[in-house]
Amino acid sequence: MYQYTDFDRRFVRARAAQYRDQLERHLRGELGTDEFRALRLQNGWYIQRHAPMLRVAIPYGELSSRQLRQLARIARDYDVVTEGPFKGQGGYGHFTTRQNLQYNWIPLDKSADVMDLLAEVDMHGIQTSGNCIRNITSDAFAGIAPDELIDPRPYCEILRQWSTLHPEFAHLPRKFKIAVSGAAEDRAAIGWHDIGLQLKKNAAGEVGFQVFVGGGMGRTPIPGVEINGFVPWQQILVYIEAIVRCYNLAGRRDNLYKARIKILVKAEGQKFFDAVNAEFARILADDPAGHEQIIPQAELDRVKASFVDPEGVQATGELAITGSSDPAYGRWLQRNVHGHRVAGYRAVTLSLKRVGIPPGDTTADVMDTAAALADQFSHGELRVSHRQNLVLPWVKASDLPELFQAARAAGFATANAGLLTDQIACPGGDYCALANARSLPLAAEIAERYQDADELEDLGEIDLHISGCINSCGHHHSGHIGILGVDKDGAEWYQLTLGGSDGSTLSGATTPGKVIGPSFAADEIADAIEAVIETFKRERRAGERFIDAVKRLGLDPFKTAANAVRVSTAKA
Protein backbone atom coordinates (compact mmCIF):
# COMPACT_ATOMS: atom_id res chain seq x y z
CA MET A 1 0.00 0.00 0.00
CA TYR A 2 1.06 3.57 -0.59
CA GLN A 3 2.69 5.03 2.52
CA TYR A 4 1.90 8.67 3.22
CA THR A 5 4.92 10.96 3.49
CA ASP A 6 5.15 13.78 6.03
CA PHE A 7 4.01 16.13 3.28
CA ASP A 8 0.97 13.97 2.51
CA ARG A 9 -0.05 13.94 6.17
CA ARG A 10 0.44 17.69 6.61
CA PHE A 11 -1.61 18.26 3.47
CA VAL A 12 -4.58 16.15 4.58
CA ARG A 13 -4.55 17.50 8.16
CA ALA A 14 -4.33 21.08 6.91
CA ARG A 15 -7.33 20.41 4.71
CA ALA A 16 -9.25 19.02 7.69
CA ALA A 17 -8.36 22.12 9.72
CA GLN A 18 -9.45 24.35 6.86
CA TYR A 19 -12.79 22.52 6.70
CA ARG A 20 -13.27 22.93 10.47
CA ASP A 21 -12.84 26.69 10.10
CA GLN A 22 -15.33 26.77 7.23
CA LEU A 23 -17.86 24.70 9.18
CA GLU A 24 -17.58 26.84 12.31
CA ARG A 25 -18.08 30.03 10.30
CA HIS A 26 -21.12 28.46 8.66
CA LEU A 27 -22.61 27.38 11.99
CA ARG A 28 -22.09 30.91 13.34
CA GLY A 29 -23.96 32.32 10.35
CA GLU A 30 -20.90 34.01 8.88
CA LEU A 31 -20.80 31.75 5.83
CA GLY A 32 -24.08 31.35 3.98
CA THR A 33 -25.62 28.06 2.92
CA ASP A 34 -24.81 28.54 -0.76
CA GLU A 35 -21.22 29.60 -0.06
CA PHE A 36 -20.68 26.67 2.31
CA ARG A 37 -22.27 24.16 -0.07
CA ALA A 38 -19.38 24.24 -2.56
CA LEU A 39 -16.84 23.92 0.27
CA ARG A 40 -18.50 20.95 1.96
CA LEU A 41 -19.05 19.16 -1.36
CA GLN A 42 -15.36 19.26 -2.20
CA ASN A 43 -14.75 17.53 1.12
CA GLY A 44 -17.34 14.84 0.44
CA TRP A 45 -20.28 16.18 2.47
CA TYR A 46 -23.77 16.04 0.93
CA ILE A 47 -27.16 16.90 2.38
CA GLN A 48 -29.33 13.88 1.61
CA ARG A 49 -32.98 13.00 2.16
CA HIS A 50 -32.81 12.71 5.95
CA ALA A 51 -29.34 13.81 7.07
CA PRO A 52 -25.84 14.70 5.85
CA MET A 53 -23.99 12.03 3.90
CA LEU A 54 -20.20 11.73 3.88
CA ARG A 55 -18.35 10.02 1.04
CA VAL A 56 -14.86 8.83 2.03
CA ALA A 57 -12.29 8.14 -0.68
CA ILE A 58 -10.59 4.74 -0.82
CA PRO A 59 -8.16 5.43 -3.68
CA TYR A 60 -7.98 2.52 -6.15
CA GLY A 61 -9.68 0.39 -3.50
CA GLU A 62 -6.73 -0.22 -1.13
CA LEU A 63 -7.47 -0.25 2.58
CA SER A 64 -5.48 -1.21 5.67
CA SER A 65 -6.93 -2.94 8.71
CA ARG A 66 -6.05 0.17 10.75
CA GLN A 67 -8.03 2.36 8.38
CA LEU A 68 -11.00 -0.02 8.41
CA ARG A 69 -11.06 0.02 12.20
CA GLN A 70 -11.13 3.81 12.12
CA LEU A 71 -14.05 3.70 9.66
CA ALA A 72 -15.79 1.34 12.10
CA ARG A 73 -15.12 3.76 14.97
CA ILE A 74 -16.68 6.61 12.99
CA ALA A 75 -19.73 4.48 12.22
CA ARG A 76 -20.13 3.46 15.83
CA ASP A 77 -19.52 6.85 17.46
CA TYR A 78 -20.76 9.39 14.91
CA ASP A 79 -23.13 7.74 12.41
CA VAL A 80 -25.92 7.44 14.97
CA VAL A 81 -29.33 9.08 15.24
CA THR A 82 -30.04 9.74 18.93
CA GLU A 83 -33.42 11.48 18.67
CA GLY A 84 -36.31 12.22 16.36
CA PRO A 85 -38.27 9.94 13.99
CA PHE A 86 -35.13 8.08 12.86
CA LYS A 87 -33.77 7.41 16.33
CA GLY A 88 -31.65 4.25 16.35
CA GLN A 89 -30.66 4.47 12.69
CA GLY A 90 -27.00 4.42 11.69
CA GLY A 91 -23.92 2.68 12.95
CA TYR A 92 -22.90 1.46 9.53
CA GLY A 93 -21.22 2.40 6.23
CA HIS A 94 -22.00 1.71 2.59
CA PHE A 95 -19.31 0.65 0.11
CA THR A 96 -20.03 2.08 -3.34
CA THR A 97 -19.31 0.93 -6.89
CA ARG A 98 -16.48 3.51 -7.13
CA GLN A 99 -14.43 2.29 -4.17
CA ASN A 100 -15.74 4.83 -1.66
CA LEU A 101 -17.42 4.43 1.72
CA GLN A 102 -20.52 6.47 2.56
CA TYR A 103 -22.07 7.35 5.92
CA ASN A 104 -25.70 8.47 6.02
CA TRP A 105 -26.40 9.77 9.52
CA ILE A 106 -23.49 11.91 10.74
CA PRO A 107 -24.69 15.28 12.13
CA LEU A 108 -23.21 18.22 10.28
CA ASP A 109 -21.92 19.83 13.48
CA LYS A 110 -19.78 16.72 14.06
CA SER A 111 -18.42 16.61 10.51
CA ALA A 112 -15.11 18.36 11.28
CA ASP A 113 -14.42 15.87 14.09
CA VAL A 114 -14.87 13.07 11.57
CA MET A 115 -12.49 14.73 9.11
CA ASP A 116 -9.85 14.82 11.85
CA LEU A 117 -10.36 11.11 12.58
CA LEU A 118 -9.97 10.28 8.90
CA ALA A 119 -6.79 12.33 8.68
CA GLU A 120 -5.35 10.35 11.61
CA VAL A 121 -5.28 7.26 9.34
CA ASP A 122 -4.35 8.98 6.06
CA MET A 123 -7.92 9.20 4.74
CA HIS A 124 -10.22 12.01 3.64
CA GLY A 125 -13.25 12.94 1.55
CA ILE A 126 -11.43 15.42 -0.70
CA GLN A 127 -12.95 15.58 -4.19
CA THR A 128 -15.38 12.72 -3.64
CA SER A 129 -18.00 15.24 -4.78
CA GLY A 130 -18.14 18.44 -6.77
CA ASN A 131 -17.31 19.22 -10.39
CA CYS A 132 -13.73 18.02 -10.20
CA ILE A 133 -11.67 14.88 -10.80
CA ARG A 134 -13.09 12.31 -8.40
CA ASN A 135 -11.55 9.31 -6.63
CA ILE A 136 -9.25 7.35 -8.98
CA THR A 137 -10.50 3.76 -9.25
CA SER A 138 -8.92 0.52 -10.42
CA ASP A 139 -9.08 -3.26 -10.38
CA ALA A 140 -9.65 -4.68 -6.88
CA PHE A 141 -7.10 -7.38 -7.79
CA ALA A 142 -4.43 -4.91 -8.92
CA GLY A 143 -0.93 -6.08 -8.10
CA ILE A 144 -1.98 -9.68 -7.45
CA ALA A 145 -3.98 -10.86 -10.48
CA PRO A 146 -2.40 -13.65 -12.58
CA ASP A 147 -3.49 -11.92 -15.82
CA GLU A 148 -1.97 -8.57 -14.87
CA LEU A 149 0.40 -7.06 -17.41
CA ILE A 150 1.45 -3.99 -15.40
CA ASP A 151 0.53 -3.01 -11.83
CA PRO A 152 -1.70 0.08 -12.17
CA ARG A 153 -1.50 1.19 -8.53
CA PRO A 154 1.64 3.39 -8.74
CA TYR A 155 0.16 5.23 -11.71
CA CYS A 156 -3.17 5.59 -9.89
CA GLU A 157 -1.38 7.13 -6.91
CA ILE A 158 0.50 9.58 -9.12
CA LEU A 159 -2.79 10.52 -10.78
CA ARG A 160 -4.40 10.97 -7.36
CA GLN A 161 -1.69 13.31 -6.14
CA TRP A 162 -1.63 15.29 -9.40
CA SER A 163 -5.41 15.76 -9.57
CA THR A 164 -6.01 16.60 -5.89
CA LEU A 165 -6.86 20.32 -5.62
CA HIS A 166 -5.53 20.93 -9.13
CA PRO A 167 -6.28 24.65 -9.48
CA GLU A 168 -7.28 24.48 -13.15
CA PHE A 169 -9.72 21.62 -12.67
CA ALA A 170 -11.54 22.57 -9.46
CA HIS A 171 -14.65 23.86 -11.27
CA LEU A 172 -15.22 21.69 -14.33
CA PRO A 173 -18.53 21.71 -16.21
CA ARG A 174 -19.42 18.47 -14.38
CA LYS A 175 -17.95 15.71 -12.24
CA PHE A 176 -15.09 13.76 -13.81
CA LYS A 177 -14.13 10.13 -13.22
CA ILE A 178 -11.00 8.19 -14.18
CA ALA A 179 -10.42 4.42 -13.99
CA VAL A 180 -7.23 2.47 -14.67
CA SER A 181 -6.66 -1.19 -15.55
CA GLY A 182 -3.42 -3.07 -15.97
CA ALA A 183 -4.73 -6.58 -16.64
CA ALA A 184 -5.92 -8.52 -19.66
CA GLU A 185 -9.37 -8.67 -18.04
CA ASP A 186 -11.02 -5.29 -17.48
CA ARG A 187 -12.29 -5.43 -13.89
CA ALA A 188 -12.37 -1.64 -13.53
CA ALA A 189 -15.10 -0.92 -16.13
CA ILE A 190 -12.84 1.65 -17.79
CA GLY A 191 -15.22 2.05 -20.73
CA TRP A 192 -17.85 3.60 -18.46
CA HIS A 193 -15.61 6.44 -17.26
CA ASP A 194 -14.89 9.95 -18.48
CA ILE A 195 -11.35 8.73 -19.03
CA GLY A 196 -10.45 5.05 -19.09
CA LEU A 197 -6.79 4.03 -19.06
CA GLN A 198 -5.50 0.60 -20.11
CA LEU A 199 -1.84 -0.05 -19.36
CA LYS A 200 -0.01 -1.90 -22.12
CA LYS A 201 3.39 -2.40 -23.75
CA ASN A 202 4.30 -1.52 -27.32
CA ALA A 203 6.37 -3.64 -29.69
CA ALA A 204 9.56 -2.30 -28.11
CA GLY A 205 8.43 -3.33 -24.63
CA GLU A 206 7.84 0.24 -23.49
CA VAL A 207 5.00 0.93 -21.03
CA GLY A 208 2.20 3.26 -21.97
CA PHE A 209 -1.55 3.80 -21.89
CA GLN A 210 -4.37 3.16 -24.30
CA VAL A 211 -6.69 6.08 -23.61
CA PHE A 212 -10.48 6.03 -23.85
CA VAL A 213 -12.59 9.14 -23.40
CA GLY A 214 -16.26 10.07 -23.16
CA GLY A 215 -17.70 7.11 -21.31
CA GLY A 216 -20.51 7.52 -18.81
CA MET A 217 -23.90 6.33 -17.68
CA GLY A 218 -26.65 8.59 -16.39
CA ARG A 219 -29.43 9.92 -18.59
CA THR A 220 -27.48 9.17 -21.79
CA PRO A 221 -25.33 6.03 -21.46
CA ILE A 222 -22.35 6.19 -23.84
CA PRO A 223 -19.32 3.86 -23.85
CA GLY A 224 -15.94 5.55 -24.05
CA VAL A 225 -14.05 5.59 -27.34
CA GLU A 226 -10.33 5.30 -27.99
CA ILE A 227 -8.66 8.67 -28.46
CA ASN A 228 -5.05 7.46 -28.37
CA GLY A 229 -3.72 3.93 -28.73
CA PHE A 230 -0.47 4.50 -26.87
CA VAL A 231 0.66 7.38 -24.66
CA PRO A 232 4.06 6.81 -22.99
CA TRP A 233 3.66 6.57 -19.23
CA GLN A 234 5.93 9.57 -18.67
CA GLN A 235 3.48 11.77 -20.61
CA ILE A 236 0.15 10.51 -19.31
CA LEU A 237 -0.44 13.50 -17.01
CA VAL A 238 0.17 15.82 -19.95
CA TYR A 239 -2.31 13.91 -22.08
CA ILE A 240 -4.97 13.90 -19.38
CA GLU A 241 -4.36 17.59 -18.81
CA ALA A 242 -4.94 18.18 -22.52
CA ILE A 243 -8.23 16.26 -22.40
CA VAL A 244 -9.52 18.03 -19.31
CA ARG A 245 -8.43 21.46 -20.56
CA CYS A 246 -10.34 20.98 -23.81
CA TYR A 247 -13.36 19.75 -21.88
CA ASN A 248 -13.12 22.66 -19.44
CA LEU A 249 -13.13 25.12 -22.31
CA ALA A 250 -15.76 23.54 -24.56
CA GLY A 251 -18.02 21.57 -22.16
CA ARG A 252 -21.62 22.68 -21.70
CA ARG A 253 -22.25 24.78 -18.60
CA ASP A 254 -25.76 25.89 -19.51
CA ASN A 255 -27.40 22.47 -19.12
CA LEU A 256 -26.71 20.09 -16.23
CA TYR A 257 -27.76 17.06 -18.27
CA LYS A 258 -25.48 17.90 -21.19
CA ALA A 259 -22.43 18.95 -19.19
CA ARG A 260 -20.57 15.62 -19.04
CA ILE A 261 -17.64 15.08 -21.38
CA LYS A 262 -19.48 12.18 -23.06
CA ILE A 263 -21.92 14.71 -24.59
CA LEU A 264 -19.05 16.83 -25.88
CA VAL A 265 -17.26 13.83 -27.38
CA LYS A 266 -20.45 12.57 -29.01
CA ALA A 267 -21.24 16.01 -30.46
CA GLU A 268 -17.78 16.91 -31.74
CA GLY A 269 -16.13 13.55 -32.37
CA GLN A 270 -12.92 13.94 -34.34
CA LYS A 271 -12.95 17.71 -33.81
CA PHE A 272 -12.55 17.13 -30.06
CA PHE A 273 -9.87 14.49 -30.62
CA ASP A 274 -7.91 16.88 -32.83
CA ALA A 275 -8.19 19.65 -30.24
CA VAL A 276 -6.88 17.35 -27.50
CA ASN A 277 -3.95 16.10 -29.56
CA ALA A 278 -3.07 19.66 -30.60
CA GLU A 279 -3.15 20.79 -26.95
CA PHE A 280 -1.03 17.78 -25.98
CA ALA A 281 1.58 18.69 -28.62
CA ARG A 282 1.53 22.33 -27.57
CA ILE A 283 2.17 21.54 -23.91
CA LEU A 284 5.07 19.27 -24.81
CA ALA A 285 6.52 21.85 -27.22
CA ASP A 286 6.51 24.52 -24.52
CA ASP A 287 9.03 22.55 -22.45
CA PRO A 288 9.83 19.17 -24.03
CA ALA A 289 12.54 18.18 -21.57
CA GLY A 290 11.44 19.39 -18.17
CA HIS A 291 7.74 20.19 -18.12
CA GLU A 292 6.42 19.67 -14.60
CA GLN A 293 3.78 17.23 -15.84
CA ILE A 294 6.31 14.76 -17.26
CA ILE A 295 6.63 11.98 -14.68
CA PRO A 296 10.30 11.47 -13.76
CA GLN A 297 11.56 7.92 -13.40
CA ALA A 298 12.67 8.78 -9.87
CA GLU A 299 9.13 9.73 -8.88
CA LEU A 300 7.66 6.55 -10.33
CA ASP A 301 10.31 4.54 -8.48
CA ARG A 302 9.52 6.38 -5.23
CA VAL A 303 5.82 5.60 -5.50
CA LYS A 304 6.41 2.02 -6.68
CA ALA A 305 8.40 1.37 -3.51
CA SER A 306 5.13 1.49 -1.56
CA PHE A 307 3.65 -1.33 -3.62
CA VAL A 308 6.12 -4.12 -3.00
CA ASP A 309 4.79 -7.38 -1.61
CA PRO A 310 4.23 -7.40 2.16
CA GLU A 311 7.11 -8.64 4.26
CA GLY A 312 6.98 -12.42 4.54
CA VAL A 313 5.16 -13.07 1.27
CA GLN A 314 7.20 -15.64 -0.62
CA ALA A 315 6.27 -17.94 -3.46
CA THR A 316 5.82 -21.59 -2.49
CA GLY A 317 5.00 -24.72 -4.40
CA GLU A 318 1.39 -24.99 -5.57
CA LEU A 319 -0.32 -27.71 -3.53
CA ALA A 320 -3.81 -29.11 -3.87
CA ILE A 321 -6.18 -27.14 -1.66
CA THR A 322 -7.88 -29.49 0.77
CA GLY A 323 -9.22 -29.35 4.26
CA SER A 324 -12.93 -30.14 4.18
CA SER A 325 -15.52 -32.30 2.47
CA ASP A 326 -18.17 -29.68 3.26
CA PRO A 327 -20.03 -28.78 0.02
CA ALA A 328 -20.26 -25.17 1.25
CA TYR A 329 -16.47 -25.05 1.43
CA GLY A 330 -16.22 -26.37 -2.11
CA ARG A 331 -18.63 -23.74 -3.41
CA TRP A 332 -16.71 -21.03 -1.55
CA LEU A 333 -13.42 -22.19 -3.10
CA GLN A 334 -14.99 -22.08 -6.54
CA ARG A 335 -16.71 -18.71 -6.21
CA ASN A 336 -14.92 -16.55 -3.65
CA VAL A 337 -11.31 -17.74 -3.92
CA HIS A 338 -9.32 -16.27 -6.80
CA GLY A 339 -6.00 -16.95 -8.47
CA HIS A 340 -2.82 -15.10 -7.51
CA ARG A 341 0.37 -14.13 -9.28
CA VAL A 342 2.40 -15.42 -6.30
CA ALA A 343 2.48 -19.19 -6.19
CA GLY A 344 0.93 -20.56 -3.01
CA TYR A 345 -1.29 -17.50 -2.42
CA ARG A 346 -4.89 -16.62 -3.18
CA ALA A 347 -7.15 -13.56 -3.09
CA VAL A 348 -10.43 -14.10 -1.25
CA THR A 349 -13.71 -12.22 -1.57
CA LEU A 350 -15.39 -11.45 1.76
CA SER A 351 -18.97 -11.23 0.61
CA LEU A 352 -21.07 -8.37 1.97
CA LYS A 353 -24.14 -9.83 0.26
CA ARG A 354 -26.38 -11.59 2.73
CA VAL A 355 -30.14 -11.78 3.25
CA GLY A 356 -31.49 -8.78 5.11
CA ILE A 357 -28.42 -6.58 4.49
CA PRO A 358 -28.47 -4.10 1.57
CA PRO A 359 -25.67 -4.62 -1.00
CA GLY A 360 -22.53 -2.82 0.10
CA ASP A 361 -23.76 -2.09 3.63
CA THR A 362 -21.61 -3.06 6.58
CA THR A 363 -21.91 -2.37 10.31
CA ALA A 364 -19.18 -1.13 12.62
CA ASP A 365 -18.88 -4.61 14.14
CA VAL A 366 -18.60 -6.22 10.71
CA MET A 367 -15.85 -3.77 9.73
CA ASP A 368 -13.93 -4.60 12.89
CA THR A 369 -14.26 -8.31 12.17
CA ALA A 370 -13.06 -7.85 8.58
CA ALA A 371 -10.06 -5.91 9.90
CA ALA A 372 -9.24 -8.76 12.27
CA LEU A 373 -9.41 -11.27 9.40
CA ALA A 374 -7.10 -9.04 7.36
CA ASP A 375 -4.58 -8.98 10.22
CA GLN A 376 -4.72 -12.73 10.69
CA PHE A 377 -4.78 -13.86 7.08
CA SER A 378 -3.77 -11.00 4.73
CA HIS A 379 -0.92 -8.96 6.20
CA GLY A 380 -3.36 -6.29 7.37
CA GLU A 381 -4.52 -5.38 3.85
CA LEU A 382 -7.94 -5.36 2.18
CA ARG A 383 -9.45 -4.16 -1.07
CA VAL A 384 -12.86 -2.67 -1.83
CA SER A 385 -14.26 -4.12 -5.05
CA HIS A 386 -16.38 -2.59 -7.79
CA ARG A 387 -19.01 -5.16 -6.80
CA GLN A 388 -19.32 -3.70 -3.27
CA ASN A 389 -17.49 -6.52 -1.51
CA LEU A 390 -14.19 -6.70 0.39
CA VAL A 391 -11.18 -8.69 -0.78
CA LEU A 392 -8.28 -10.15 1.20
CA PRO A 393 -5.36 -9.95 -1.24
CA TRP A 394 -2.59 -11.92 0.52
CA VAL A 395 -3.98 -15.24 1.77
CA LYS A 396 -1.80 -18.34 1.95
CA ALA A 397 -3.46 -21.25 0.18
CA SER A 398 -2.71 -23.39 3.22
CA ASP A 399 -4.77 -21.00 5.38
CA LEU A 400 -7.93 -21.28 3.29
CA PRO A 401 -9.69 -23.93 5.43
CA GLU A 402 -9.16 -21.87 8.59
CA LEU A 403 -10.17 -18.65 6.84
CA PHE A 404 -13.36 -20.27 5.54
CA GLN A 405 -14.43 -21.25 9.04
CA ALA A 406 -13.70 -17.77 10.37
CA ALA A 407 -15.44 -16.08 7.42
CA ARG A 408 -18.49 -18.32 7.76
CA ALA A 409 -18.76 -17.58 11.47
CA ALA A 410 -18.64 -13.85 10.69
CA GLY A 411 -21.16 -14.03 7.81
CA PHE A 412 -18.61 -13.32 5.03
CA ALA A 413 -18.68 -16.73 3.34
CA THR A 414 -21.72 -16.41 1.07
CA ALA A 415 -20.43 -18.27 -1.99
CA ASN A 416 -22.06 -16.13 -4.64
CA ALA A 417 -19.32 -13.97 -6.18
CA GLY A 418 -20.46 -13.16 -9.71
CA LEU A 419 -23.85 -14.86 -9.31
CA LEU A 420 -27.34 -13.37 -9.34
CA THR A 421 -27.45 -12.45 -5.65
CA ASP A 422 -24.05 -10.73 -5.79
CA GLN A 423 -26.02 -7.64 -6.73
CA ILE A 424 -24.84 -4.07 -7.18
CA ALA A 425 -27.21 -1.45 -5.77
CA CYS A 426 -27.17 2.20 -4.77
CA PRO A 427 -28.81 3.39 -1.51
CA GLY A 428 -31.81 4.61 -3.54
CA GLY A 429 -34.84 6.42 -2.20
CA ASP A 430 -34.35 5.26 1.37
CA TYR A 431 -31.54 7.82 1.71
CA CYS A 432 -30.76 9.73 -1.48
CA ALA A 433 -32.62 12.97 -2.18
CA LEU A 434 -32.15 12.48 -5.92
CA ALA A 435 -33.66 8.99 -6.11
CA ASN A 436 -37.05 8.32 -7.70
CA ALA A 437 -37.49 4.89 -6.15
CA ARG A 438 -36.04 2.60 -3.53
CA SER A 439 -33.34 0.13 -4.51
CA LEU A 440 -32.80 -1.72 -1.26
CA PRO A 441 -36.20 -3.40 -0.72
CA LEU A 442 -36.04 -4.75 -4.27
CA ALA A 443 -32.51 -6.05 -3.75
CA ALA A 444 -33.68 -7.75 -0.55
CA GLU A 445 -36.66 -9.37 -2.27
CA ILE A 446 -34.51 -10.80 -5.05
CA ALA A 447 -31.95 -12.10 -2.55
CA GLU A 448 -34.70 -13.84 -0.60
CA ARG A 449 -36.11 -15.50 -3.73
CA TYR A 450 -32.78 -16.95 -4.82
CA GLN A 451 -31.21 -18.50 -1.76
CA ASP A 452 -30.77 -22.05 -3.05
CA ALA A 453 -27.03 -22.39 -3.68
CA ASP A 454 -27.47 -25.15 -6.26
CA GLU A 455 -29.99 -23.08 -8.21
CA LEU A 456 -27.71 -20.04 -8.19
CA GLU A 457 -24.78 -22.12 -9.41
CA ASP A 458 -26.95 -23.62 -12.13
CA LEU A 459 -27.94 -20.14 -13.33
CA GLY A 460 -24.28 -19.16 -13.55
CA GLU A 461 -22.83 -15.68 -13.83
CA ILE A 462 -25.47 -12.96 -13.98
CA ASP A 463 -24.74 -9.30 -13.25
CA LEU A 464 -27.81 -7.69 -11.64
CA HIS A 465 -27.48 -3.93 -11.07
CA ILE A 466 -30.05 -1.63 -9.45
CA SER A 467 -30.19 2.20 -9.54
CA GLY A 468 -32.76 4.33 -7.75
CA CYS A 469 -32.54 7.13 -10.34
CA ILE A 470 -31.11 8.07 -13.72
CA ASN A 471 -27.78 9.13 -12.16
CA SER A 472 -26.93 5.41 -12.34
CA CYS A 473 -24.94 5.05 -9.10
CA GLY A 474 -25.97 1.38 -9.18
CA HIS A 475 -24.56 1.05 -12.73
CA HIS A 476 -27.82 -0.41 -14.04
CA HIS A 477 -26.79 0.30 -17.65
CA SER A 478 -23.92 -2.21 -17.43
CA GLY A 479 -25.92 -5.03 -15.82
CA HIS A 480 -26.84 -8.16 -17.69
CA ILE A 481 -30.09 -7.34 -15.93
CA GLY A 482 -30.46 -3.67 -15.06
CA ILE A 483 -33.17 -2.03 -12.99
CA LEU A 484 -33.82 1.71 -12.92
CA GLY A 485 -36.20 3.39 -10.48
CA VAL A 486 -38.49 5.97 -12.09
CA ASP A 487 -41.25 8.21 -10.75
CA LYS A 488 -44.80 8.13 -12.08
CA ASP A 489 -47.09 10.63 -10.41
CA GLY A 490 -45.36 10.14 -7.07
CA ALA A 491 -45.34 6.33 -7.25
CA GLU A 492 -42.31 4.04 -7.54
CA TRP A 493 -41.90 2.27 -10.90
CA TYR A 494 -38.99 0.39 -12.42
CA GLN A 495 -37.55 0.07 -15.92
CA LEU A 496 -35.99 -3.26 -16.82
CA THR A 497 -32.99 -3.48 -19.16
CA LEU A 498 -31.16 -6.51 -20.53
CA GLY A 499 -27.83 -7.13 -22.20
CA GLY A 500 -25.62 -4.49 -20.58
CA SER A 501 -21.89 -5.02 -20.22
CA ASP A 502 -19.05 -3.57 -18.14
CA GLY A 503 -16.42 -4.54 -20.72
CA SER A 504 -15.24 -7.73 -19.03
CA THR A 505 -14.51 -10.94 -20.91
CA LEU A 506 -17.69 -12.47 -19.51
CA SER A 507 -19.92 -9.63 -20.66
CA GLY A 508 -18.22 -8.53 -23.88
CA ALA A 509 -17.63 -5.02 -25.20
CA THR A 510 -18.86 -2.12 -23.07
CA THR A 511 -22.56 -1.83 -23.96
CA PRO A 512 -25.64 -0.27 -22.33
CA GLY A 513 -28.57 -2.58 -21.73
CA LYS A 514 -31.78 -2.13 -23.69
CA VAL A 515 -35.13 -1.36 -22.09
CA ILE A 516 -37.72 -4.10 -22.54
CA GLY A 517 -41.01 -2.25 -22.69
CA PRO A 518 -42.87 0.03 -20.28
CA SER A 519 -41.86 0.23 -16.64
CA PHE A 520 -43.14 -2.11 -13.94
CA ALA A 521 -44.90 -1.20 -10.71
CA ALA A 522 -43.13 -1.84 -7.42
CA ASP A 523 -45.20 -4.98 -6.80
CA GLU A 524 -44.45 -6.33 -10.31
CA ILE A 525 -40.73 -5.86 -10.83
CA ALA A 526 -39.44 -8.86 -8.82
CA ASP A 527 -41.92 -11.13 -10.63
CA ALA A 528 -40.77 -9.67 -13.96
CA ILE A 529 -37.15 -10.51 -13.12
CA GLU A 530 -38.16 -14.02 -12.14
CA ALA A 531 -39.96 -14.37 -15.48
CA VAL A 532 -36.81 -13.31 -17.31
CA ILE A 533 -34.76 -15.86 -15.36
CA GLU A 534 -37.28 -18.63 -16.06
CA THR A 535 -37.16 -17.80 -19.77
CA PHE A 536 -33.39 -18.15 -19.71
CA LYS A 537 -33.64 -21.52 -17.96
CA ARG A 538 -36.11 -22.75 -20.56
CA GLU A 539 -34.35 -21.43 -23.69
CA ARG A 540 -30.64 -21.76 -22.89
CA ARG A 541 -28.31 -24.18 -24.55
CA ALA A 542 -26.10 -26.53 -22.55
CA GLY A 543 -23.47 -24.51 -20.71
CA GLU A 544 -24.72 -21.19 -22.11
CA ARG A 545 -24.38 -18.12 -19.92
CA PHE A 546 -27.22 -15.66 -19.40
CA ILE A 547 -25.58 -12.79 -21.31
CA ASP A 548 -24.82 -15.07 -24.25
CA ALA A 549 -28.41 -16.33 -24.32
CA VAL A 550 -29.69 -12.74 -24.41
CA LYS A 551 -27.37 -11.96 -27.33
CA ARG A 552 -28.42 -15.09 -29.22
CA LEU A 553 -32.16 -14.92 -28.57
CA GLY A 554 -32.64 -11.17 -28.64
CA LEU A 555 -34.98 -9.33 -26.29
CA ASP A 556 -38.35 -10.53 -27.55
CA PRO A 557 -38.75 -13.79 -25.56
CA PHE A 558 -37.69 -12.06 -22.35
CA LYS A 559 -39.89 -9.07 -23.05
CA THR A 560 -42.90 -11.31 -23.67
CA ALA A 561 -42.34 -13.17 -20.41
CA ALA A 562 -41.88 -9.99 -18.37
CA ASN A 563 -44.91 -8.29 -19.91
CA ALA A 564 -47.03 -11.32 -19.04
CA VAL A 565 -46.40 -10.46 -15.39
CA ARG A 566 -47.86 -7.01 -15.97
CA VAL A 567 -50.92 -8.47 -17.66
CA SER A 568 -51.52 -11.04 -14.92
CA THR A 569 -51.16 -8.38 -12.26
CA ALA A 570 -53.66 -6.14 -14.01
CA LYS A 571 -56.19 -9.00 -14.22
CA ALA A 572 -55.72 -9.77 -10.54
Number of C-alpha atoms within 10 A of each C-alpha: 18 16 11 14 10 8 9 13 16 14 13 22 21 14 18 25 17 13 21 19 13 18 22 14 14 17 15 9 10 13 15 12 11 8 12 17 16 16 16 23 20 21 23 21 27 22 16 16 15 13 19 19 23 31 25 27 25 23 22 28 25 23 21 19 22 17 22 23 21 20 26 25 20 23 26 17 13 20 26 21 18 11 9 7 8 13 10 11 14 21 23 26 27 20 26 25 22 27 27 25 23 24 25 28 24 23 14 19 14 13 21 19 15 23 26 21 20 21 20 15 17 17 23 25 27 24 25 25 24 25 19 23 26 23 29 24 32 31 29 27 29 25 22 20 23 16 15 21 17 19 21 24 28 22 20 22 18 16 19 19 12 12 22 16 15 12 8 13 18 17 15 23 24 21 19 22 20 26 25 30 30 27 23 17 17 19 22 31 23 31 31 32 26 28 27 27 26 23 24 22 15 13 6 6 8 11 17 21 24 18 24 24 26 24 27 28 22 16 12 16 19 23 25 24 20 16 20 14 13 19 20 16 21 17 19 23 21 22 25 19 20 21 23 22 19 19 23 18 11 15 22 19 15 9 10 10 13 17 19 27 29 27 20 18 22 15 11 12 15 12 10 19 18 13 16 22 17 12 19 21 15 13 17 17 11 10 12 11 9 11 14 10 17 18 18 14 10 9 12 16 11 12 17 19 14 15 15 11 15 14 7 7 16 12 12 12 9 12 10 9 13 13 13 11 8 8 9 16 20 14 18 19 19 13 19 20 21 18 17 22 15 19 16 21 26 24 25 28 27 27 23 23 28 21 18 13 16 23 30 28 21 21 18 23 17 18 22 19 21 24 25 17 22 23 17 13 19 25 20 22 23 30 25 30 27 23 27 26 26 24 27 26 28 24 22 20 22 17 15 21 16 11 19 20 14 15 19 16 10 15 16 23 28 23 27 25 23 17 19 24 27 27 26 29 29 31 25 23 20 18 18 22 14 14 24 24 27 27 28 22 16 19 25 19 13 21 21 14 12 15 15 10 15 11 10 17 16 13 19 17 21 23 27 27 29 31 31 31 27 21 17 24 22 29 27 35 36 29 27 28 27 28 32 28 28 23 15 13 7 9 11 19 24 29 20 25 25 27 26 27 27 26 21 17 12 15 22 14 14 21 22 26 21 17 19 17 15 13 23 22 19 17 14 19 22 20 19 22 21 17 20 21 19 14 18 21 15 8 13 16 11 6 9 14 18 22 22 17 18 20 11 10 13 13 19 12 14 22 21 15 19 26 20 15 20 20 10 10 13 9 7 6
